[in-house]
Amino acid sequence: MRAAVLAGPGDVRVEQVPDPVLPGPSGVIITVARTAICGSDLHLYHSAPTGTGIQLGHEAIGTVVEAGPDVRTVRPGDRVLVSGFIGCGTCRPCLAGQPNVCGNGAGAALGTTLDLPGGQSEALAVPFADSFVLPIPDGMADEEAVALTDILPTGYLGAARADIRPGSTVAIVGLGPVGIMALQCARLFGPARILAIDMVPERLARAERLGAEPIDARQAPAAEQVRAATAGKGAESVIEAVGADASVLDAVSCAAPGGTVSIVGVNLTMTLPFPMGVVFLNSLTLRAVVAGIPGTWPALVPLVQSGRFTLAETFTHHMGLSRAPEAYQLFDSRGDGVLKVLLDPNG
């Protein structure tokens, strides 16, 4: 089969790789119908920190073609979506939908290591299907289902963990796919204002269409503009959705005294010079999480079905899998108004 393979920093190739095999009696194999490129894929794309030869991608939907004898929740022929993050599938956190804190230390994103091939491919093996695979409800569009594999749960957790109260002000740092999801999820909690921070005009315009107040960080420091917009106070809740060192520091600086900073942008830096004095003196609450995706599905699936989110337009570019190298270059450049790329393995 074909798959997008990381050949080195900045070098993605579409190659022939072995077909997946059933990953044990509790696993499934799916033929991939749609898959997407995530901002966290760019961490691998930039530096290949976990090695070359990785089959990329952790956002995929498709059809089950083979299921192990212990699988109970899906069967061949079912249209399914896959959690982008998986674990051992048997410990208490995994069974509760939180593989991000897998009790056996097995939590990992698909498509990030050599021994866990990803979904930017024609087929995908998924272990512990009863924990990490969900049948797609009738009538749900492909784009909606793909959003539920990672970006919507991540944005939701960013908002849910930000202590948003009715009538409060929320600031969102970064308006990529996760930031746009966080913006839409923040509205569920009743804030009076959402301040949306980015440097890309198209992303700022998109946030404004969704009801946020855009703040162009090219014009002045983000924290300075947030304080000007809030009579010097800052935002009671701040969601960081980029993962860069600078954006984490910006998020802390945007928070009002007593506020909460919720970090969902992936940042694994061990040497970040953190402004602990600001956090301490302003009595800030900090939360950070890699999304435990299945645990969000009971809340998010009904909300998607009821039309509470605008998801289809998040996928601004549709391309065949054969164009994955071009898709990565486009997504990395933020050119042509790109927000997110959806790949078709049949193309």
N, C-alpha and C positions, 0 to 999 in steps of 0.2 A: 504494500500500500504506500501511498504518498504521505509525507508529513513535513511540517516546517521544523527544520533542525538548526540549532545554533552551532555554527562552524567556528565562531570566534567573535570577539568584540565587534559590534556593528556589522556582523556577517550572518544573515539568515538565508538558508537555502532550502528548497523543496527537494527532498530526496526520497528514493525508494527505501523503505525500512521493512523489517519483518512484520507480518500481521500479528496483532495481539492474540494472546492465549488467555483462556479463562483463569483469573487469579484466585483459584480456590473454589470450594463448594458454595461460598456465600457471595461470589462475585458475578459480574455480568460483562458482556461485550456489547457495545452499541456501535452502529454505523452512525457517524456524525453527520447531522443535517446542517447545523450552523455552529460556528465557533467565532470567538472574538479575540482581539488583542487588548490587553489590559495595561494600564500604566505601570503596574508592577513588573510586567514582562520587560519593560524598558530597562529595569535594573540589570536583568540578565543580558539584554541586548548591548548595553553600554560596556560591561566589563567581564561578562561570563564568569562570575565569581564562583559558581558551583561546577564549572567545567564545560567543555565543549562536547558536542554530540547529543545534547539534550533535545528531546522532542518537546516542543514548546506548547504552552496553552493550558489554561485552567478554567475556561468558560466555554462550555459545550452542551449542546442538546442533540438528541438523535433518537434512534429506534433500537430497542433491545433485539439482538439477533441470537444471543445465547445466554442462558442463565444457569447458575450452579444449582444443585439439588436442594440447597438450604435456603435459597432465596424465596421469600414469601410475599413481598410487596409488589413486584413487577414480574412480567413474563414476556417471552418473545413476542414481538409485534407491538409492544407498548411504546408510545412516544414519551420520552423522559427528559428531564434535566438533571444535571450532575452538580453536586457541590464542588466548587473549585478547591476547597480545602477538606482533607480527609484525615482520619486517624486510625486507630486500631479497630474501631467499630464495635468493641465489646466492653470497654470500661464505662464507668458511670458517666463521665463527661461526654463521651461519644454518643452514648445512648440518649443523653439529654440534648443532643444537637450541638455540642460544643467541642468539636475535635481540635479547636485551637488550643485547648488546655487538656489534651488527651492524657489520661492518667498513666499511660504506658510510654509516653514520650514519642509517640509515632505520628504526631500531627505534622502535616506537610501539605503544600500546595501541589496540585498536579502540574506536571511540566516544568519542574524546577530542579530535578535531579535525574541522573542517568537511570536509576531504578524505578522511576515513577513517570513513565511517558505521558505526555499531555494530549490535549484535545484538538490542537491545530493539525488535524490529520483526518484520514478517511474513516478510521475506526479507533475505538478507545476501550481499554479494559478498566473496569472500576471494581475495586475490592469492596466487600461489606456493603453490598447494594442496599440492603434494608435500612442502613443508616445514612447513606450518602446519595441515593438516587430517588427522585420523586416523579411519579406520573404527571404529565402535563395535563391540566384540566382541559376539557373540551372547549374550544373557542378561543383559547389563549394563543396570541400571535407569537411567532418565533422570537421577535425582538423582546417581547415581554418575558418569555421563558428564559432567554439568554441573560437578561438583566437579573433574574433571580439566582443565577449561578454564582454571582459575586458582587457586582457593583451596587445593586439595590440593597442587599443585606448589609454591606459595608456602610453605605450611606445611612441606612436606618439605624445601625448601632451607633454611628457617630452622633446622630441626633438624639437617640434614646438615652445615651450616656452623658449628654451635655446639660442636664438639669434645666431644660427649657420650661419656663412657666408662662401661663397665659399673660399676655400684655408685656412681655419682656422683649429685649433686643438680642438677636443672634447675629454673630459675624461668622461668615464661612470663608476660610482662606483656601483658595484654589477652586476653580470652576471647571475642572476636567470632569470625566464621567462620574466619578465618586462624589465630587463636590456638587454636581447637579442633582444627583440622587439625594445627597444630604439636605440640599435646599428644599427639595420637594417633601422629604420626610420631616424636616423641621416644622413645616406648616401644620403637621398633624397635632402638634403640641400647643398651638395657639399663640405664638409670639406676635407682638404688635408690628415688629420690624425685622427684616432680614437684610443685613448688609453683606453684599457679595463682592469678594476681593479677587482680582486677577489682573493680568497684564495683557491679555489677548482680547482685542475688541469684539470678535465674534462671540466669545464666551461671556463677556460682560453683557452684550446685547441679549443673549439667550437667557441669562439670569434675570434681566429686567423684564423680559416677556413673561417669565414665571412669577413675577410679582416682587422681586427683590430690588433693593437699591444698589446699583452698581458702584463700586469704588475701584478706580483705575490706579493700580499701584505704580504705574509709570510716572504719575503726576507728582506724587509725594509719598513718603513712607506710609504704609498701610495703617499703622497704629495712630499716626498723627491724624489721618483722615477719619478714622473711626471715632477718635475722641472729639474731633470737631463736629461730627454728626450727632454726638450724644452729649453735647454740652460738657465735655471734658470727662465724662464718667467712664466710657468704655462699654463693651458689650457684656451682659451678664453670662451669656453662653457663647463659646467660640468653638467652632469645628475646624480642625486642620485636616485637609484632604489632599495634600501634596506629598509630604514625606521628606522634603528637603530640609537640611539644617536651618536654612534661613526662614523657611515658612513656619517651622516649629517655633522659632524665636519670635517671629511676627505674631503668631497666635497668642503666645503668652503676653506680649506687649499690648494686644488689643483688649484683653480681659479687664472688666471692671473689678474693683475690690470685692472680694467675696465670691467672685465668679468661678465658672468651671470651664476648663479647656479640655476638649475631647479630641484625641488624636487618632485618626484612622489612616492617614497617609503612612505608607510603609517606610520606616526609618530604623535601620539596624546599626546606626553609628554607636560605637562604644566610647567615643572621645568627644562628644558634643559638649562645648563649653556652656553649660546650662545656667541661666540667670536665677539661681536659687534664691538670691536676695529678693528679687521681684516677687517670686512665688510666695516666699515666707512672709514678707512685709505686707503683701496684698491679700493674704489668706486665701490663695487660690486652690481650687481642687483640680488635679490633673488626672486624666484617665487616658489610657491607650489600649488598643485592642487590634488583634488580627481577627477578622470576622469569623465567628462560629456560625457558619451559614445555615445549616439545617434548622437550628433553633429559632431562626427568624421566619421560617416558612409559614407556620400557623398564623402569624399576624399578617404577613405580607401577601400571601396568595389571595386571600379574600379582598384585600385592598386593591391589588392589581385587577382582579376580576370586576370590581365595582367602578373601575375607571378613575381612581384617585390620583394616578400618576400619569405623566406624559413621558412615555418610554420610547416609542418608535423613532422619534426624531433625534434621540440620543445617538443613534447609529447613522452618522452622516455619510458614511461611505460603505458601499457594498462591493466586494471584490472576490474573485475566485481564489482558491487556495494556491493555485499556480503563481499568483501575483503576491504571495506573502512577503518576499524581499522588498518589493516596492511598497507594500502596505506598511511595513515596519518603518521604512524611511519616511513615508508621509506622516505617519502618526508621531514619530519622533520630532519631525520638523514643525509640527503644529500648523502646517501650511494648508491652503485651500479650504479653510474653515473646518478642518477635521476636528471632530470630538471623539468619535469611536468608529473603528473599522470592524465590520461584520464580514467574515470569510465563509464562502460556500465551498465545501470540499469537492463538489462536483465540477468546479470551474478551474 
